[in-house]
Amino acid sequence: MSDCEQPTPLEQIKSLYTELAREPDKDFGWEKGKVNAKALGYESEWLTVLPDAVWESCAAVGNPFSIGKILPGQTVVDLGCGAGTDVCVAALLVQDHGKVIGIDCTPAMVEKARTNAKLSGFSHVVVHEADIAKLPLQDNCADVVISNGAINLSIDKISVLKEALRILRPGGQLQLADMIRDNVKNELAETKNDLWANCVLGTLTIECFAQLVEEAGFEQVSFVSKTDYKTAENTVGGKKIEKKSLANSGYCLGKGLCSQPDKPDLCF
Ligand SMILES: C[S@@+](CC[C@H](N)C(=O)[O-])C[C@H]1O[C@@H](n2cnc3c(N)ncnc32)[C@H](O)[C@@H]1O
């Protein structure tokens, strides 16, 4: 097994995030909720406008909205949406002529995300229970794919990234916040499965992650910045941005171009 491969206990993930959905006040050993979101730079308007319930089970490790602009009318897909905090923020940004689609594998989170969207008065939000490695969505249907603290939890990260690319329209963008491995040494592997669910064991170094992103077919990949979020001594929150298509290279946030035809409105 290479440094880039590890097993994942899906049942551990579902169990932990069911607990977070149902007992948001419990101490899980990492930051969460509204205070954490504020610390990660979520705008005060969002914190005020969205109901408190939307923030209570939020397990953000970064702020995908700080990486690129989301515009009114766009379609946004959130991979591993949890209780739907980022789904609701995106719903505010795309407004009611846009669309937001949340995907999560934990039924209690899916239920909570749907409830939170309803509570916020959004009718342009849909949440699917599914594996982010196998999205129940059409090709080229999203303008922006976001994810926050979820891809590190997948055992099949290459499929997750390929699926993100598949559903993005030409020129679409992946705005990703996730945990990154700071130290490749990992003595705790195999024995402590809950460390996978807690965003520790499934993390990759930035080099391994970049390798996967390239393999998936993304271009114009930029590692934007570290966040202060920690899940263990050897992890660090990070923000990345990937373009579906080729235009510029290097570390930039410029617009991409693509030869494929645009196919909007296929997600619902
Ligand atoms: C750390 S939480 C983050 C939730 C949310 N993005 C947020 O910022 O609050 C990770 C979420 O990813 C979901 N998840 C983990 N692996 C998944 C997979 N393979 N497919 C779908 N969802 C997954 C979990 O159920 C959990 O809700």
The ligand as an ORCA input file, in Angstrom:
! r2SCAN-3c Opt
* xyz 0 1
  C     -16.787     16.823      7.871
  S     -18.437     16.651      7.323
  C     -18.629     18.171      6.436
  C     -20.060     18.449      6.115
  C     -20.312     19.772      5.408
  N     -19.593     19.862      4.161
  C     -19.982     20.940      6.283
  O     -19.125     21.757      5.908
  O     -20.587     21.057      7.341
  C     -18.285     15.465      6.013
  C     -19.612     15.008      5.394
  O     -19.291     14.197      4.259
  C     -20.170     13.102      4.203
  N     -19.489     12.019      3.463
  C     -18.355     11.370      3.800
  N     -18.009     10.474      2.870
  C     -18.969     10.554      1.910
  C     -19.185      9.875      0.679
  N     -18.346      8.926      0.237
  N     -20.276     10.194     -0.054
  C     -21.143     11.147      0.367
  N     -20.974     11.844      1.520
  C     -19.905     11.552      2.285
  C     -20.467     12.765      5.654
  O     -21.677     12.052      5.786
  C     -20.492     14.156      6.281
  O     -21.797     14.673      6.321
*
